[in-house]
Amino acid sequence: MRRSFVAALATLALLAGCASAPVRPPRVYVVQPGDTLWSIARVLVPADDVRAEVDQLESLNGSAALQAGQRL
């Protein structure tokens, strides 16, 4: 019984966190020759501070290394 209660609380906490976070539509970017995480981030969020986007791109990619034709 305790496990189901804890699981229910965890689910509610997760849903509450999701409800307050802004929803961004998924995007796919095809890496071009010469692209960097910074240049891609500037394309994806031109009006914002790109540091958080660079961090997210690196996390999703697993590294800062990019190859032309790669889909992010």
C-alpha angles and dihedrals in degrees: 000000000000091000093054090049091051091046090051091050091048091050092050091049091050093049092047090052092049093049093057096044118091113251115235120191113241114261132196120206122190110214114238126204109280095020120141129190087254095053091046091048090053089054093048098045107018096164098044138068102277098206094092091047091050090052091049093047091050091048093049091045095045092230143019092258114109134187126204110258093026115136118227 
